[in-house]
């Protein structure tokens, strides 16, 4: 599991009062409370997010693709979790092959 940039940014913001607590009494407790809130929110998110094994993903495309004509691509996503998911799916052109 890799933390997202937003989570790391929130920890960075919460570190400011921790560092400033050296000079301003009381800010250390604020920084610790902010870090605790971030950890708790992350744990709730982890519990509510279905594990990857609950999703089956498949991409159906012809083995031969033609330039200049539409090539149908079908993305299939099967959600076996009990939660409703909002997904954003993108399919991009393959990277060019270099010799």
N, C-alpha and C positions, 0 to 999 in steps of 0.2 A: 504494500500500500504506500503510495507516494502522496505527501501532503500537497494540496493545491497552493498556488501562490497567495491566494486571498487569506488562507489560514496563517501562512507565514507572515504576511503583512500585518494581520491582527496581533500576532505575538510581538512583532516589532513595535507596533503602536503601544502595546501594553508594557513594553520594556522602558518606555520613556519615563513614566512616573517612578518605576523602580530605580532608574539611574538618578532621577532628580531627587529621590528620597534621601540621597546623601546630604543634600543642602537644605531641603524643605521637609521638616518632620511631618509625618502623616501620609506623604505620597507613596511611601513604600507599601503601606497597607492597601492603598488604592491600586497600585500595580499588581500586588498579589491577588487581590479580589478580581481584577480584570483577567489575569491569567487563569484563575480558577473558573471564571465564567466561560472563557474560551475553551478550556479543557472539557467542561461539562457539556457545552454545546456541541463540541466535536464528538463526544461519546454518544450523545443522543442521535446525532446524524449517523454515526456508525451503526447504531442499533436499528435505525429506521431504514437504512439503505440496504436493499437486497444484495446478497453476495453475487459475484460474477457467475458462479456455477448455476444460479437460478435463471440465467439468460442464455438462450441459444441464438447465435447470429450466423447467418449464411448469406453469401453473395453469389448469385447465379448470373453468369455472363458467358457468352459464346467464347470458345477458345480462339477464334479468329475474329478480329475486329476490323472494320473497314473505315478508312479515312473519308471524311466528307459525307457520310451517311449516318443516320441515327443507329445506334447500337443499344438494344434494350438491356438494361441491367435491373435485376430484381434483388432487393435487399429484404431478407426475411428475419424478423425478430420475434422470438417466442419467449414470453415472460411467464415463468412458472412460479413466480412469487405470488403472495396474496395481496400485494400492494399495487396500486395504480401508479404507473410511471409516466412521466412526461419526458420524452426523449427528443433530442435534436440529432438527426442523422445526416451526415454529409458523405458523399462519395466523390472522390477526386480522380483526376486522370493519373494513370500510373507514371512513375518517374521514368524519364528516358533511359534507355540502355546505353551504356558507354562501353566501348571496346578497349 
